[in-house]
């Protein structure tokens, strides 16, 4: 059975078999179809797509290396050059088949190539299904600052199938689950409560994916270009993005996006408690929820200066003030709140000193 959500001029399709994707392609006249993959989705997800669309062997495949460290201008230039080598014109279609790196990078490459060609998103990780593929944000990183270059460009459609999730390891699944928990924290207390009972290894995640996307869609349709309400989706991301950028630069095994955002949400829940009225017991519930899913990351005081520098380059800042979205309650989030560095450092110390 296919479920649909109408978004900003396009449809998000939820189905196991991807028949809607096959129908989408067969009913449109594109001069050429390109598929952007990384090494993992080329091996594990492209064959699943080929079962639905046998003519996929006629399409032009562009492969990039996996990992956030490759979501940069150099790899984007490589994608543009390959599109040019394939002779792609403005009536071509780009299919982005992959996780958040592929959907962000591919969306940006398509949105800017020859001033924009059509693209669709086929997210293959839990993270990209509930977050990166929906909402029209495309972008790349620069100097370890996340998503600092990008556009708001809507895809022609998004196709979500839990079949792809079978190719994920447990760590990748947990990373995506952080964004599901976030959607509950900022908008839907019932979803937050529901996450306590999800078994990521055995449960069918279709319903929780649908609910998570529906929440994000409800927010972005009210504020497509992040002038107001959409900023609540950044909860956990001011500190989380800085930690993610630091880890990419310094750690042999860098944090995944969701792992860094989970840390960020704990710190920013502390700020929510101190500055925005979140109850102490709810702060502790947030800590317990993430502790049940994620291992702790070792924060050290000597990291703080670099973390603050990364935060100062965050796209949410205004007039050199550090911008945050903070919880007022579980299920309710405020935005356009500016926080002093001393309070940020206090939140980092809160995380660092949590009992194991």
C-alpha positions in Angstrom: 0.0 0.0 0.0 1.2 3.5 -0.9 0.9 6.4 1.5 1.4 10.0 0.4 2.2 13.3 1.9 1.8 16.5 -0.1 4.7 18.8 0.5 5.9 22.0 -1.1 4.8 21.4 -4.7 5.8 17.7 -4.7 4.7 14.4 -3.2 6.5 12.2 -0.7 5.6 8.5 -1.4 5.9 5.8 1.2 5.8 2.2 -0.1 7.8 -1.0 0.0 7.9 -1.7 -3.7 8.7 1.7 -5.3 6.0 1.3 -8.0 5.3 5.0 -7.7 8.9 5.7 -8.7 8.6 3.5 -11.8 5.4 5.3 -12.7 6.9 8.7 -12.1 9.7 8.0 -14.6 7.5 6.4 -17.2 5.1 9.3 -17.3 7.7 12.1 -17.8 9.8 12.9 -20.7 13.4 13.6 -19.6 16.2 13.9 -22.1 18.5 11.9 -19.8 18.4 10.3 -16.4 21.4 10.3 -14.1 21.7 8.4 -10.8 24.0 9.7 -8.0 25.1 6.9 -5.7 27.9 6.3 -3.2 29.9 3.1 -3.1 27.5 1.6 -0.5 24.3 2.4 -2.3 25.8 1.3 -5.6 26.4 -2.1 -4.2 23.3 -2.6 -2.0 20.5 -0.3 -3.2 20.9 0.1 -6.9 20.2 -3.6 -7.5 16.9 -3.2 -5.6 16.0 -0.2 -7.8 16.9 -2.2 -10.9 14.3 -4.8 -9.9 11.6 -2.1 -10.2 13.1 -0.2 -13.2 14.9 -2.7 -15.5 15.9 0.1 -17.9 18.1 1.5 -15.2 21.1 0.0 -17.0 20.6 2.6 -19.6 21.0 5.5 -17.1 24.2 7.3 -16.4 25.6 6.4 -12.9 27.7 8.9 -11.0 29.5 7.4 -7.9 31.0 9.4 -5.0 32.8 8.3 -1.9 30.6 7.8 1.2 30.9 9.9 4.3 30.3 13.4 5.5 34.0 14.3 4.9 33.2 14.0 1.2 30.3 16.4 1.1 32.4 19.3 0.0 33.1 21.6 -3.0 35.8 19.3 -4.5 33.4 16.3 -4.7 30.6 18.6 -6.0 32.9 19.8 -8.8 33.6 16.2 -9.6 29.8 15.6 -9.9 29.3 18.7 -12.1 32.2 17.6 -14.4 30.8 14.1 -14.7 27.3 15.6 -15.6 29.0 17.7 -18.2 31.0 14.7 -19.6 27.7 12.8 -19.8 26.2 15.6 -21.9 23.5 16.4 -19.4 21.2 19.2 -20.5 18.6 21.2 -18.6 15.9 18.6 -19.4 17.9 15.9 -17.6 16.7 14.3 -14.3 19.0 13.5 -11.4 18.0 10.6 -9.1 19.8 10.9 -5.7 20.0 7.3 -4.3 21.6 7.4 -0.9 21.8 8.8 2.6 22.0 12.4 3.7 25.3 13.1 2.0 24.1 11.9 -1.4 20.7 13.7 -1.1 22.3 17.0 0.1 25.2 16.9 -2.4 23.1 15.6 -5.3 20.3 18.1 -4.6 22.9 21.0 -4.6 24.6 19.7 -7.7 21.3 19.5 -9.6 20.0 22.8 -8.3 23.0 24.6 -9.6 24.0 22.7 -12.7 23.0 24.9 -15.7 21.0 27.0 -13.2 19.0 24.0 -12.1 17.7 20.6 -13.4 15.0 18.4 -11.9 16.0 15.9 -9.2 14.2 13.4 -7.1 15.3 12.0 -3.7 15.3 8.2 -3.0 16.7 8.2 0.6 18.2 4.9 1.7 19.0 5.5 5.4 16.7 6.2 8.3 18.4 9.6 8.8 17.8 10.7 5.2 14.3 9.3 5.1 13.1 11.3 8.2 15.2 14.3 7.7 17.6 15.1 4.8 15.4 14.2 1.9 12.4 16.3 2.8 12.2 20.0 2.9 14.2 21.3 0.0 17.5 22.0 1.7 20.5 21.1 -0.4 24.1 21.9 0.5 27.7 21.1 1.1 30.2 21.7 3.9 33.1 24.1 3.9 36.1 24.0 6.3 34.3 21.5 8.5 31.3 23.9 8.9 28.2 21.9 8.1 25.9 22.9 5.2 27.3 26.4 5.0 26.9 26.5 1.2 23.5 25.5 -0.1 20.1 26.3 -1.6 16.4 25.9 -0.9 15.3 23.8 -3.9 12.4 21.4 -3.8 12.7 18.0 -5.5 10.2 16.8 -8.0 9.3 13.9 -5.6 10.6 11.9 -2.7 10.3 8.1 -2.6 10.7 6.4 0.8 11.0 2.6 1.1 12.0 0.7 4.3 13.4 -2.0 2.1 16.6 0.0 1.8 17.0 0.0 5.6 17.9 -3.7 5.6 21.3 -2.8 4.2 22.1 -0.5 7.2 24.2 -1.5 10.1 22.9 -0.9 13.7 25.0 2.3 14.1 23.5 3.9 11.0 20.0 3.1 12.1 20.6 4.5 15.6 22.0 7.7 14.0 18.8 8.2 12.1 16.7 7.5 15.1 18.1 10.6 16.8 16.2 12.8 14.3 13.0 10.8 15.1 13.5 11.5 18.8 14.1 15.2 17.9 10.8 15.5 16.1 9.1 14.2 19.2 10.9 16.6 21.4 10.1 19.7 19.4 6.6 18.9 18.2 4.9 15.8 19.4 5.2 14.5 23.0 3.4 11.3 22.0 6.0 10.5 19.4 8.8 11.1 22.0 7.0 8.6 24.4 6.6 6.1 21.5 10.3 6.1 20.8 10.9 4.4 24.2 9.2 1.2 22.9 10.8 0.9 19.5 13.2 -2.0 18.9 15.4 -0.8 16.1 16.7 -4.3 15.3 13.3 -6.0 14.9 10.5 -3.5 14.6 8.9 -2.4 11.3 9.7 1.3 11.2 7.2 2.3 8.5 4.7 4.0 10.8 7.3 5.9 12.8 9.0 7.1 9.7 5.7 8.3 8.3 4.9 10.1 11.5 8.3 11.7 11.7 8.1 12.9 8.1 4.6 14.2 8.6 5.8 16.3 11.6 8.7 17.8 9.6 6.4 18.4 6.6 3.9 20.2 8.9 6.7 22.6 10.0 8.3 23.3 6.6 5.1 23.9 4.7 4.4 26.7 7.2 7.9 28.1 6.7 9.7 26.9 3.6 12.8 29.0 3.8 13.4 29.0 7.6 12.4 32.5 8.5 10.6 31.4 11.6 8.9 28.2 12.7 11.2 25.9 10.7 14.1 26.9 13.0 12.8 24.5 15.6 14.1 21.7 13.4 17.6 23.0 14.3 17.2 21.9 18.0 20.4 20.1 19.0 22.2 21.2 15.8 24.1 24.3 16.9 26.2 22.4 19.4 25.7 19.1 17.5 27.0 20.4 14.2 30.1 21.8 15.9 30.8 18.5 17.6 30.3 16.7 14.3 32.7 19.1 12.5 35.3 18.7 15.2 35.0 14.9 15.2 35.4 14.8 11.4 38.6 16.7 11.7 40.2 15.0 14.7 38.7 11.5 15.3 39.9 8.4 13.5 36.3 7.1 13.6 34.2 10.3 13.4 30.8 10.6 14.9 27.8 10.1 12.6 25.4 13.0 12.2 22.8 11.5 14.6 25.4 10.7 17.2 26.6 14.3 17.2 23.1 15.7 17.2 22.1 13.4 20.2 25.0 15.0 22.1 23.8 18.4 21.0 20.3 17.7 22.1 21.5 16.8 25.6 23.5 20.0 25.9 20.7 22.1 24.4 18.2 20.5 26.7 20.3 21.7 29.6 20.2 25.2 28.1 16.4 24.8 27.7 16.2 24.0 31.4 18.4 26.9 32.4 17.1 29.5 30.0 13.7 28.5 28.7 11.7 26.7 31.4 12.2 23.0 30.6 11.5 21.1 33.8 14.4 19.3 35.6 12.6 16.0 35.3 12.1 16.5 31.6 15.8 17.3 31.2 16.6 14.0 32.9 14.2 12.1 30.7 16.0 13.5 27.6 19.3 12.4 29.0 17.9 8.9 29.7 16.3 8.6 26.3 19.5 9.3 24.5 21.6 7.2 26.9 19.4 4.2 26.0 20.3 4.6 22.3 23.8 6.1 22.1 27.2 5.7 23.7 28.7 8.8 25.4 31.3 10.8 23.5 34.3 11.9 25.4 34.3 15.7 25.6 37.4 17.4 26.8 37.9 21.0 28.0 40.6 21.5 25.5 38.1 21.1 22.7 35.9 23.9 23.8 37.7 26.8 22.0 37.5 25.0 18.6 33.9 24.0 19.2 33.0 27.6 20.0 34.7 28.8 16.8 32.7 26.2 14.8 29.5 27.5 16.4 30.4 31.0 15.5 30.2 30.1 11.9 26.8 28.4 12.2 24.2 29.6 9.7 21.6 30.3 12.4 23.6 33.1 14.0 22.6 36.7 13.6 24.7 39.8 14.3 27.4 37.5 15.7 25.0 36.2 18.3 24.8 32.4 18.7 21.3 31.3 17.7 19.4 28.4 19.2 16.1 26.6 19.2 15.3 25.5 22.8 12.6 23.4 24.4 10.0 25.0 26.6 8.5 21.5 27.2 8.7 18.1 25.6 6.7 18.6 22.4 7.1 22.4 22.4 10.1 24.3 21.1 10.9 28.1 20.8 13.3 29.6 18.3 15.4 32.8 17.8 16.9 32.5 21.2 20.5 33.8 21.6 22.8 32.2 24.2 26.0 33.5 25.8 29.2 31.6 25.4 29.4 31.1 29.2 26.1 29.2 29.1 27.2 27.1 26.2 30.4 26.1 28.0 28.3 25.3 31.0 26.1 23.0 28.9 29.2 21.2 27.5 30.4 20.7 31.1 27.0 19.3 32.0 27.4 16.7 29.3 31.0 16.0 30.1 30.3 15.5 33.8 27.2 13.3 33.5 27.5 10.1 35.5 28.0 7.0 33.4 
